[in-house]
Amino acid sequence: MGLRHGLYCFGCCWALFAVLVATGVMSVAWMLLLTLVVFVEKLLPRGRRFEGSFGLALVALGIVVSLGAIDMPWMGG
């Protein structure tokens, strides 16, 4: 049962784990922010509502940055 659960967890979350490891190597603060987002989505009662709002905010930020309207907030100019 433990092996089956481990394989399921690895199968569904491998990309998240890869992002968290890469982000943690670059910046512990960004890794903690991503971990907090996942925590809110998974454990709080209204996490599904937060999930959609946060996803739309990230898509909007990606569009605005790709159009060159603003610089990436973490680049500092």
PyMOL Python script that loads the backbone (N, CA, C, O; Angstrom):
from pymol import cmd

cmd.read_pdbstr("""\
ATOM      1  N   MET A   1       0.813  -1.172   0.000  1.00  0.00           N
ATOM      2  CA  MET A   1       0.000   0.000   0.000  1.00  0.00           C
ATOM      3  C   MET A   1       0.871   1.255   0.000  1.00  0.00           C
ATOM      4  O   MET A   1       0.560   2.215  -0.705  1.00  0.00           O
ATOM      5  N   GLY A   2       1.931   1.264   0.761  1.00  0.00           N
ATOM      6  CA  GLY A   2       2.821   2.422   0.808  1.00  0.00           C
ATOM      7  C   GLY A   2       3.522   2.656  -0.516  1.00  0.00           C
ATOM      8  O   GLY A   2       3.678   3.798  -0.949  1.00  0.00           O
ATOM      9  N   LEU A   3       3.945   1.575  -1.163  1.00  0.00           N
ATOM     10  CA  LEU A   3       4.592   1.702  -2.459  1.00  0.00           C
ATOM     11  C   LEU A   3       3.617   2.252  -3.494  1.00  0.00           C
ATOM     12  O   LEU A   3       3.981   3.101  -4.307  1.00  0.00           O
ATOM     13  N   ARG A   4       2.390   1.770  -3.461  1.00  0.00           N
ATOM     14  CA  ARG A   4       1.383   2.249  -4.403  1.00  0.00           C
ATOM     15  C   ARG A   4       1.094   3.738  -4.187  1.00  0.00           C
ATOM     16  O   ARG A   4       0.989   4.502  -5.146  1.00  0.00           O
ATOM     17  N   HIS A   5       0.969   4.139  -2.931  1.00  0.00           N
ATOM     18  CA  HIS A   5       0.739   5.556  -2.638  1.00  0.00           C
ATOM     19  C   HIS A   5       1.944   6.397  -3.058  1.00  0.00           C
ATOM     20  O   HIS A   5       1.777   7.488  -3.602  1.00  0.00           O
ATOM     21  N   GLY A   6       3.134   5.906  -2.812  1.00  0.00           N
ATOM     22  CA  GLY A   6       4.347   6.627  -3.210  1.00  0.00           C
ATOM     23  C   GLY A   6       4.425   6.813  -4.715  1.00  0.00           C
ATOM     24  O   GLY A   6       4.790   7.888  -5.189  1.00  0.00           O
ATOM     25  N   LEU A   7       4.088   5.779  -5.469  1.00  0.00           N
ATOM     26  CA  LEU A   7       4.091   5.893  -6.931  1.00  0.00           C
ATOM     27  C   LEU A   7       3.022   6.865  -7.410  1.00  0.00           C
ATOM     28  O   LEU A   7       3.249   7.628  -8.349  1.00  0.00           O
ATOM     29  N   TYR A   8       1.857   6.840  -6.769  1.00  0.00           N
ATOM     30  CA  TYR A   8       0.800   7.783  -7.126  1.00  0.00           C
ATOM     31  C   TYR A   8       1.257   9.212  -6.848  1.00  0.00           C
ATOM     32  O   TYR A   8       1.078  10.095  -7.687  1.00  0.00           O
ATOM     33  N   CYS A   9       1.838   9.442  -5.690  1.00  0.00           N
ATOM     34  CA  CYS A   9       2.297  10.780  -5.310  1.00  0.00           C
ATOM     35  C   CYS A   9       3.387  11.253  -6.263  1.00  0.00           C
ATOM     36  O   CYS A   9       3.381  12.409  -6.686  1.00  0.00           O
ATOM     37  N   PHE A  10       4.311  10.379  -6.601  1.00  0.00           N
ATOM     38  CA  PHE A  10       5.371  10.731  -7.542  1.00  0.00           C
ATOM     39  C   PHE A  10       4.790  11.037  -8.915  1.00  0.00           C
ATOM     40  O   PHE A  10       5.235  11.971  -9.584  1.00  0.00           O
ATOM     41  N   GLY A  11       3.816  10.270  -9.334  1.00  0.00           N
ATOM     42  CA  GLY A  11       3.212  10.462 -10.650  1.00  0.00           C
ATOM     43  C   GLY A  11       2.457  11.767 -10.772  1.00  0.00           C
ATOM     44  O   GLY A  11       2.474  12.397 -11.830  1.00  0.00           O
ATOM     45  N   CYS A  12       1.797  12.182  -9.707  1.00  0.00           N
ATOM     46  CA  CYS A  12       0.988  13.406  -9.813  1.00  0.00           C
ATOM     47  C   CYS A  12       1.772  14.655  -9.460  1.00  0.00           C
ATOM     48  O   CYS A  12       1.403  15.744  -9.898  1.00  0.00           O
ATOM     49  N   CYS A  13       2.830  14.539  -8.692  1.00  0.00           N
ATOM     50  CA  CYS A  13       3.489  15.730  -8.156  1.00  0.00           C
ATOM     51  C   CYS A  13       4.951  15.880  -8.565  1.00  0.00           C
ATOM     52  O   CYS A  13       5.646  16.740  -8.023  1.00  0.00           O
ATOM     53  N   TRP A  14       5.439  15.071  -9.503  1.00  0.00           N
ATOM     54  CA  TRP A  14       6.860  15.145  -9.849  1.00  0.00           C
ATOM     55  C   TRP A  14       7.239  16.512 -10.399  1.00  0.00           C
ATOM     56  O   TRP A  14       8.325  17.011 -10.106  1.00  0.00           O
ATOM     57  N   ALA A  15       6.364  17.129 -11.192  1.00  0.00           N
ATOM     58  CA  ALA A  15       6.679  18.441 -11.755  1.00  0.00           C
ATOM     59  C   ALA A  15       6.742  19.502 -10.652  1.00  0.00           C
ATOM     60  O   ALA A  15       7.616  20.368 -10.669  1.00  0.00           O
ATOM     61  N   LEU A  16       5.819  19.432  -9.699  1.00  0.00           N
ATOM     62  CA  LEU A  16       5.844  20.370  -8.580  1.00  0.00           C
ATOM     63  C   LEU A  16       7.127  20.208  -7.777  1.00  0.00           C
ATOM     64  O   LEU A  16       7.757  21.200  -7.410  1.00  0.00           O
ATOM     65  N   PHE A  17       7.518  18.976  -7.502  1.00  0.00           N
ATOM     66  CA  PHE A  17       8.751  18.739  -6.760  1.00  0.00           C
ATOM     67  C   PHE A  17       9.960  19.282  -7.516  1.00  0.00           C
ATOM     68  O   PHE A  17      10.861  19.862  -6.910  1.00  0.00           O
ATOM     69  N   ALA A  18       9.985  19.097  -8.839  1.00  0.00           N
ATOM     70  CA  ALA A  18      11.097  19.607  -9.651  1.00  0.00           C
ATOM     71  C   ALA A  18      11.156  21.128  -9.593  1.00  0.00           C
ATOM     72  O   ALA A  18      12.236  21.704  -9.468  1.00  0.00           O
ATOM     73  N   VAL A  19      10.004  21.775  -9.682  1.00  0.00           N
ATOM     74  CA  VAL A  19       9.966  23.243  -9.603  1.00  0.00           C
ATOM     75  C   VAL A  19      10.424  23.714  -8.232  1.00  0.00           C
ATOM     76  O   VAL A  19      11.191  24.671  -8.134  1.00  0.00           O
ATOM     77  N   LEU A  20       9.963  23.053  -7.166  1.00  0.00           N
ATOM     78  CA  LEU A  20      10.366  23.464  -5.820  1.00  0.00           C
ATOM     79  C   LEU A  20      11.860  23.272  -5.587  1.00  0.00           C
ATOM     80  O   LEU A  20      12.490  24.105  -4.934  1.00  0.00           O
ATOM     81  N   VAL A  21      12.439  22.193  -6.107  1.00  0.00           N
ATOM     82  CA  VAL A  21      13.879  21.977  -5.952  1.00  0.00           C
ATOM     83  C   VAL A  21      14.649  23.041  -6.719  1.00  0.00           C
ATOM     84  O   VAL A  21      15.580  23.640  -6.182  1.00  0.00           O
ATOM     85  N   ALA A  22      14.269  23.282  -7.974  1.00  0.00           N
ATOM     86  CA  ALA A  22      14.968  24.294  -8.774  1.00  0.00           C
ATOM     87  C   ALA A  22      14.814  25.678  -8.161  1.00  0.00           C
ATOM     88  O   ALA A  22      15.778  26.442  -8.110  1.00  0.00           O
ATOM     89  N   THR A  23      13.634  26.006  -7.703  1.00  0.00           N
ATOM     90  CA  THR A  23      13.401  27.311  -7.084  1.00  0.00           C
ATOM     91  C   THR A  23      14.164  27.424  -5.773  1.00  0.00           C
ATOM     92  O   THR A  23      14.706  28.483  -5.459  1.00  0.00           O
ATOM     93  N   GLY A  24      14.210  26.353  -5.016  1.00  0.00           N
ATOM     94  CA  GLY A  24      14.940  26.366  -3.749  1.00  0.00           C
ATOM     95  C   GLY A  24      16.427  26.571  -3.939  1.00  0.00           C
ATOM     96  O   GLY A  24      17.083  27.193  -3.103  1.00  0.00           O
ATOM     97  N   VAL A  25      16.966  26.049  -5.038  1.00  0.00           N
ATOM     98  CA  VAL A  25      18.387  26.252  -5.327  1.00  0.00           C
ATOM     99  C   VAL A  25      18.648  27.715  -5.666  1.00  0.00           C
ATOM    100  O   VAL A  25      19.689  28.269  -5.311  1.00  0.00           O
ATOM    101  N   MET A  26      17.688  28.338  -6.358  1.00  0.00           N
ATOM    102  CA  MET A  26      17.869  29.731  -6.767  1.00  0.00           C
ATOM    103  C   MET A  26      17.529  30.712  -5.647  1.00  0.00           C
ATOM    104  O   MET A  26      18.253  31.684  -5.428  1.00  0.00           O
ATOM    105  N   SER A  27      16.418  30.455  -4.933  1.00  0.00           N
ATOM    106  CA  SER A  27      15.981  31.397  -3.900  1.00  0.00           C
ATOM    107  C   SER A  27      15.071  30.683  -2.902  1.00  0.00           C
ATOM    108  O   SER A  27      14.014  30.170  -3.268  1.00  0.00           O
ATOM    109  N   VAL A  28      15.481  30.658  -1.681  1.00  0.00           N
ATOM    110  CA  VAL A  28      14.687  30.014  -0.644  1.00  0.00           C
ATOM    111  C   VAL A  28      13.382  30.787  -0.408  1.00  0.00           C
ATOM    112  O   VAL A  28      12.352  30.185  -0.105  1.00  0.00           O
ATOM    113  N   ALA A  29      13.424  32.101  -0.544  1.00  0.00           N
ATOM    114  CA  ALA A  29      12.219  32.904  -0.332  1.00  0.00           C
ATOM    115  C   ALA A  29      11.147  32.561  -1.368  1.00  0.00           C
ATOM    116  O   ALA A  29       9.977  32.428  -1.008  1.00  0.00           O
ATOM    117  N   TRP A  30      11.515  32.415  -2.650  1.00  0.00           N
ATOM    118  CA  TRP A  30      10.542  32.051  -3.682  1.00  0.00           C
ATOM    119  C   TRP A  30      10.018  30.635  -3.459  1.00  0.00           C
ATOM    120  O   TRP A  30       8.843  30.358  -3.696  1.00  0.00           O
ATOM    121  N   MET A  31      10.901  29.735  -3.000  1.00  0.00           N
ATOM    122  CA  MET A  31      10.454  28.373  -2.719  1.00  0.00           C
ATOM    123  C   MET A  31       9.428  28.384  -1.582  1.00  0.00           C
ATOM    124  O   MET A  31       8.428  27.670  -1.650  1.00  0.00           O
ATOM    125  N   LEU A  32       9.663  29.175  -0.554  1.00  0.00           N
ATOM    126  CA  LEU A  32       8.705  29.268   0.543  1.00  0.00           C
ATOM    127  C   LEU A  32       7.377  29.861   0.076  1.00  0.00           C
ATOM    128  O   LEU A  32       6.316  29.433   0.532  1.00  0.00           O
ATOM    129  N   LEU A  33       7.424  30.837  -0.823  1.00  0.00           N
ATOM    130  CA  LEU A  33       6.195  31.410  -1.363  1.00  0.00           C
ATOM    131  C   LEU A  33       5.404  30.363  -2.152  1.00  0.00           C
ATOM    132  O   LEU A  33       4.188  30.260  -1.992  1.00  0.00           O
ATOM    133  N   LEU A  34       6.079  29.593  -2.993  1.00  0.00           N
ATOM    134  CA  LEU A  34       5.396  28.532  -3.740  1.00  0.00           C
ATOM    135  C   LEU A  34       4.828  27.470  -2.807  1.00  0.00           C
ATOM    136  O   LEU A  34       3.727  26.967  -3.032  1.00  0.00           O
ATOM    137  N   THR A  35       5.571  27.132  -1.770  1.00  0.00           N
ATOM    138  CA  THR A  35       5.090  26.161  -0.799  1.00  0.00           C
ATOM    139  C   THR A  35       3.856  26.681  -0.076  1.00  0.00           C
ATOM    140  O   THR A  35       2.924  25.918   0.178  1.00  0.00           O
ATOM    141  N   LEU A  36       3.835  27.958   0.256  1.00  0.00           N
ATOM    142  CA  LEU A  36       2.664  28.556   0.895  1.00  0.00           C
ATOM    143  C   LEU A  36       1.450  28.516  -0.034  1.00  0.00           C
ATOM    144  O   LEU A  36       0.336  28.247   0.415  1.00  0.00           O
ATOM    145  N   VAL A  37       1.659  28.780  -1.316  1.00  0.00           N
ATOM    146  CA  VAL A  37       0.561  28.726  -2.291  1.00  0.00           C
ATOM    147  C   VAL A  37      -0.015  27.316  -2.356  1.00  0.00           C
ATOM    148  O   VAL A  37      -1.234  27.143  -2.342  1.00  0.00           O
ATOM    149  N   VAL A  38       0.847  26.316  -2.427  1.00  0.00           N
ATOM    150  CA  VAL A  38       0.381  24.924  -2.464  1.00  0.00           C
ATOM    151  C   VAL A  38      -0.348  24.579  -1.171  1.00  0.00           C
ATOM    152  O   VAL A  38      -1.383  23.914  -1.205  1.00  0.00           O
ATOM    153  N   PHE A  39       0.178  25.022  -0.033  1.00  0.00           N
ATOM    154  CA  PHE A  39      -0.467  24.780   1.256  1.00  0.00           C
ATOM    155  C   PHE A  39      -1.874  25.355   1.284  1.00  0.00           C
ATOM    156  O   PHE A  39      -2.813  24.683   1.714  1.00  0.00           O
ATOM    157  N   VAL A  40      -2.026  26.596   0.829  1.00  0.00           N
ATOM    158  CA  VAL A  40      -3.341  27.243   0.824  1.00  0.00           C
ATOM    159  C   VAL A  40      -4.296  26.486  -0.096  1.00  0.00           C
ATOM    160  O   VAL A  40      -5.450  26.250   0.261  1.00  0.00           O
ATOM    161  N   GLU A  41      -3.812  26.104  -1.282  1.00  0.00           N
ATOM    162  CA  GLU A  41      -4.669  25.386  -2.239  1.00  0.00           C
ATOM    163  C   GLU A  41      -5.141  24.052  -1.694  1.00  0.00           C
ATOM    164  O   GLU A  41      -6.294  23.671  -1.893  1.00  0.00           O
ATOM    165  N   LYS A  42      -4.271  23.347  -1.019  1.00  0.00           N
ATOM    166  CA  LYS A  42      -4.585  21.975  -0.607  1.00  0.00           C
ATOM    167  C   LYS A  42      -5.307  21.881   0.728  1.00  0.00           C
ATOM    168  O   LYS A  42      -6.150  20.999   0.897  1.00  0.00           O
ATOM    169  N   LEU A  43      -5.013  22.746   1.674  1.00  0.00           N
ATOM    170  CA  LEU A  43      -5.490  22.522   3.030  1.00  0.00           C
ATOM    171  C   LEU A  43      -6.566  23.471   3.528  1.00  0.00           C
ATOM    172  O   LEU A  43      -7.304  23.122   4.449  1.00  0.00           O
ATOM    173  N   LEU A  44      -6.677  24.647   2.956  1.00  0.00           N
ATOM    174  CA  LEU A  44      -7.695  25.566   3.450  1.00  0.00           C
ATOM    175  C   LEU A  44      -9.046  25.258   2.811  1.00  0.00           C
ATOM    176  O   LEU A  44      -9.099  24.782   1.677  1.00  0.00           O
ATOM    177  N   PRO A  45     -10.129  25.523   3.522  1.00  0.00           N
ATOM    178  CA  PRO A  45     -11.463  25.163   3.014  1.00  0.00           C
ATOM    179  C   PRO A  45     -11.821  25.801   1.664  1.00  0.00           C
ATOM    180  O   PRO A  45     -12.504  25.175   0.853  1.00  0.00           O
ATOM    181  N   ARG A  46     -11.382  27.003   1.423  1.00  0.00           N
ATOM    182  CA  ARG A  46     -11.701  27.672   0.160  1.00  0.00           C
ATOM    183  C   ARG A  46     -10.492  27.705  -0.770  1.00  0.00           C
ATOM    184  O   ARG A  46     -10.320  28.658  -1.529  1.00  0.00           O
ATOM    185  N   GLY A  47      -9.669  26.687  -0.717  1.00  0.00           N
ATOM    186  CA  GLY A  47      -8.465  26.622  -1.535  1.00  0.00           C
ATOM    187  C   GLY A  47      -8.754  26.590  -3.020  1.00  0.00           C
ATOM    188  O   GLY A  47      -7.982  27.135  -3.808  1.00  0.00           O
ATOM    189  N   ARG A  48      -9.856  25.960  -3.423  1.00  0.00           N
ATOM    190  CA  ARG A  48     -10.201  25.894  -4.844  1.00  0.00           C
ATOM    191  C   ARG A  48     -10.467  27.290  -5.406  1.00  0.00           C
ATOM    192  O   ARG A  48     -10.102  27.577  -6.546  1.00  0.00           O
ATOM    193  N   ARG A  49     -11.088  28.143  -4.628  1.00  0.00           N
ATOM    194  CA  ARG A  49     -11.345  29.516  -5.079  1.00  0.00           C
ATOM    195  C   ARG A  49     -10.024  30.265  -5.217  1.00  0.00           C
ATOM    196  O   ARG A  49      -9.831  31.000  -6.185  1.00  0.00           O
ATOM    197  N   PHE A  50      -9.125  30.091  -4.274  1.00  0.00           N
ATOM    198  CA  PHE A  50      -7.809  30.724  -4.324  1.00  0.00           C
ATOM    199  C   PHE A  50      -7.032  30.213  -5.529  1.00  0.00           C
ATOM    200  O   PHE A  50      -6.334  30.977  -6.196  1.00  0.00           O
ATOM    201  N   GLU A  51      -7.155  28.933  -5.802  1.00  0.00           N
ATOM    202  CA  GLU A  51      -6.433  28.300  -6.906  1.00  0.00           C
ATOM    203  C   GLU A  51      -6.754  28.989  -8.229  1.00  0.00           C
ATOM    204  O   GLU A  51      -5.849  29.315  -8.998  1.00  0.00           O
ATOM    205  N   GLY A  52      -8.029  29.209  -8.493  1.00  0.00           N
ATOM    206  CA  GLY A  52      -8.435  29.861  -9.740  1.00  0.00           C
ATOM    207  C   GLY A  52      -7.973  31.306  -9.811  1.00  0.00           C
ATOM    208  O   GLY A  52      -7.492  31.762 -10.848  1.00  0.00           O
ATOM    209  N   SER A  53      -8.119  32.017  -8.717  1.00  0.00           N
ATOM    210  CA  SER A  53      -7.709  33.427  -8.682  1.00  0.00           C
ATOM    211  C   SER A  53      -6.204  33.568  -8.881  1.00  0.00           C
ATOM    212  O   SER A  53      -5.749  34.433  -9.630  1.00  0.00           O
ATOM    213  N   PHE A  54      -5.441  32.724  -8.216  1.00  0.00           N
ATOM    214  CA  PHE A  54      -3.982  32.787  -8.333  1.00  0.00           C
ATOM    215  C   PHE A  54      -3.537  32.401  -9.735  1.00  0.00           C
ATOM    216  O   PHE A  54      -2.622  33.012 -10.287  1.00  0.00           O
ATOM    217  N   GLY A  55      -4.177  31.396 -10.312  1.00  0.00           N
ATOM    218  CA  GLY A  55      -3.853  30.999 -11.680  1.00  0.00           C
ATOM    219  C   GLY A  55      -4.116  32.116 -12.674  1.00  0.00           C
ATOM    220  O   GLY A  55      -3.292  32.375 -13.551  1.00  0.00           O
ATOM    221  N   LEU A  56      -5.255  32.779 -12.546  1.00  0.00           N
ATOM    222  CA  LEU A  56      -5.565  33.904 -13.439  1.00  0.00           C
ATOM    223  C   LEU A  56      -4.580  35.053 -13.248  1.00  0.00           C
ATOM    224  O   LEU A  56      -4.181  35.695 -14.220  1.00  0.00           O
ATOM    225  N   ALA A  57      -4.189  35.314 -12.019  1.00  0.00           N
ATOM    226  CA  ALA A  57      -3.217  36.375 -11.759  1.00  0.00           C
ATOM    227  C   ALA A  57      -1.873  36.058 -12.405  1.00  0.00           C
ATOM    228  O   ALA A  57      -1.233  36.948 -12.965  1.00  0.00           O
ATOM    229  N   LEU A  58      -1.437  34.800 -12.335  1.00  0.00           N
ATOM    230  CA  LEU A  58      -0.168  34.417 -12.964  1.00  0.00           C
ATOM    231  C   LEU A  58      -0.237  34.496 -14.481  1.00  0.00           C
ATOM    232  O   LEU A  58       0.725  34.918 -15.122  1.00  0.00           O
ATOM    233  N   VAL A  59      -1.371  34.092 -15.067  1.00  0.00           N
ATOM    234  CA  VAL A  59      -1.544  34.193 -16.519  1.00  0.00           C
ATOM    235  C   VAL A  59      -1.516  35.662 -16.943  1.00  0.00           C
ATOM    236  O   VAL A  59      -0.862  36.017 -17.923  1.00  0.00           O
ATOM    237  N   ALA A  60      -2.230  36.513 -16.199  1.00  0.00           N
ATOM    238  CA  ALA A  60      -2.240  37.942 -16.510  1.00  0.00           C
ATOM    239  C   ALA A  60      -0.838  38.536 -16.397  1.00  0.00           C
ATOM    240  O   ALA A  60      -0.432  39.315 -17.260  1.00  0.00           O
ATOM    241  N   LEU A  61      -0.101  38.187 -15.362  1.00  0.00           N
ATOM    242  CA  LEU A  61       1.270  38.678 -15.200  1.00  0.00           C
ATOM    243  C   LEU A  61       2.146  38.200 -16.363  1.00  0.00           C
ATOM    244  O   LEU A  61       2.955  38.969 -16.882  1.00  0.00           O
ATOM    245  N   GLY A  62       1.990  36.955 -16.769  1.00  0.00           N
ATOM    246  CA  GLY A  62       2.762  36.434 -17.888  1.00  0.00           C
ATOM    247  C   GLY A  62       2.474  37.178 -19.181  1.00  0.00           C
ATOM    248  O   GLY A  62       3.392  37.477 -19.944  1.00  0.00           O
ATOM    249  N   ILE A  63       1.209  37.479 -19.430  1.00  0.00           N
ATOM    250  CA  ILE A  63       0.839  38.216 -20.643  1.00  0.00           C
ATOM    251  C   ILE A  63       1.409  39.627 -20.615  1.00  0.00           C
ATOM    252  O   ILE A  63       1.975  40.094 -21.604  1.00  0.00           O
ATOM    253  N   VAL A  64       1.259  40.302 -19.484  1.00  0.00           N
ATOM    254  CA  VAL A  64       1.744  41.685 -19.371  1.00  0.00           C
ATOM    255  C   VAL A  64       3.261  41.741 -19.525  1.00  0.00           C
ATOM    256  O   VAL A  64       3.783  42.624 -20.205  1.00  0.00           O
ATOM    257  N   VAL A  65       3.967  40.811 -18.903  1.00  0.00           N
ATOM    258  CA  VAL A  65       5.431  40.792 -19.004  1.00  0.00           C
ATOM    259  C   VAL A  65       5.863  40.435 -20.423  1.00  0.00           C
ATOM    260  O   VAL A  65       6.807  41.029 -20.943  1.00  0.00           O
ATOM    261  N   SER A  66       5.186  39.475 -21.059  1.00  0.00           N
ATOM    262  CA  SER A  66       5.587  39.075 -22.411  1.00  0.00           C
ATOM    263  C   SER A  66       5.330  40.175 -23.432  1.00  0.00           C
ATOM    264  O   SER A  66       6.026  40.247 -24.445  1.00  0.00           O
ATOM    265  N   LEU A  67       4.348  41.029 -23.184  1.00  0.00           N
ATOM    266  CA  LEU A  67       4.091  42.160 -24.077  1.00  0.00           C
ATOM    267  C   LEU A  67       5.064  43.317 -23.831  1.00  0.00           C
ATOM    268  O   LEU A  67       5.096  44.277 -24.601  1.00  0.00           O
ATOM    269  N   GLY A  68       5.835  43.226 -22.789  1.00  0.00           N
ATOM    270  CA  GLY A  68       6.821  44.255 -22.479  1.00  0.00           C
ATOM    271  C   GLY A  68       6.234  45.467 -21.790  1.00  0.00           C
ATOM    272  O   GLY A  68       6.899  46.498 -21.680  1.00  0.00           O
ATOM    273  N   ALA A  69       4.999  45.364 -21.322  1.00  0.00           N
ATOM    274  CA  ALA A  69       4.369  46.509 -20.661  1.00  0.00           C
ATOM    275  C   ALA A  69       5.053  46.831 -19.332  1.00  0.00           C
ATOM    276  O   ALA A  69       5.167  47.997 -18.954  1.00  0.00           O
ATOM    277  N   ILE A  70       5.503  45.799 -18.632  1.00  0.00           N
ATOM    278  CA  ILE A  70       6.233  45.994 -17.375  1.00  0.00           C
ATOM    279  C   ILE A  70       7.401  45.035 -17.348  1.00  0.00           C
ATOM    280  O   ILE A  70       7.411  44.025 -18.052  1.00  0.00           O
ATOM    281  N   ASP A  71       8.391  45.362 -16.525  1.00  0.00           N
ATOM    282  CA  ASP A  71       9.500  44.446 -16.296  1.00  0.00           C
ATOM    283  C   ASP A  71       9.057  43.383 -15.315  1.00  0.00           C
ATOM    284  O   ASP A  71       8.080  43.561 -14.587  1.00  0.00           O
ATOM    285  N   MET A  72       9.777  42.282 -15.299  1.00  0.00           N
ATOM    286  CA  MET A  72       9.467  41.258 -14.313  1.00  0.00           C
ATOM    287  C   MET A  72       9.714  41.838 -12.923  1.00  0.00           C
ATOM    288  O   MET A  72      10.768  42.424 -12.675  1.00  0.00           O
ATOM    289  N   PRO A  73       8.752  41.678 -12.017  1.00  0.00           N
ATOM    290  CA  PRO A  73       8.848  42.317 -10.696  1.00  0.00           C
ATOM    291  C   PRO A  73      10.117  41.943  -9.924  1.00  0.00           C
ATOM    292  O   PRO A  73      10.645  42.765  -9.176  1.00  0.00           O
ATOM    293  N   TRP A  74      10.602  40.739 -10.094  1.00  0.00           N
ATOM    294  CA  TRP A  74      11.753  40.288  -9.305  1.00  0.00           C
ATOM    295  C   TRP A  74      13.071  40.677  -9.943  1.00  0.00           C
ATOM    296  O   TRP A  74      14.120  40.435  -9.346  1.00  0.00           O
ATOM    297  N   MET A  75      13.067  41.276 -11.145  1.00  0.00           N
ATOM    298  CA  MET A  75      14.315  41.653 -11.804  1.00  0.00           C
ATOM    299  C   MET A  75      14.821  43.019 -11.339  1.00  0.00           C
ATOM    300  O   MET A  75      16.015  43.301 -11.444  1.00  0.00           O
ATOM    301  N   GLY A  76      13.954  43.844 -10.842  1.00  0.00           N
ATOM    302  CA  GLY A  76      14.357  45.110 -10.270  1.00  0.00           C
ATOM    303  C   GLY A  76      14.821  46.159 -11.274  1.00  0.00           C
ATOM    304  O   GLY A  76      15.619  47.026 -10.917  1.00  0.00           O
ATOM    305  N   GLY A  77      14.356  46.110 -12.498  1.00  0.00           N
ATOM    306  CA  GLY A  77      14.644  47.175 -13.446  1.00  0.00           C
ATOM    307  C   GLY A  77      15.646  46.791 -14.425  1.00  0.00           C
ATOM    308  O   GLY A  77      15.996  47.588 -15.295  1.00  0.00           O
TER     309      GLY A  77
END
""", "prot")
cmd.dss("prot")
cmd.show_as("cartoon", "prot")
cmd.util.cbc("prot")
cmd.orient("prot")
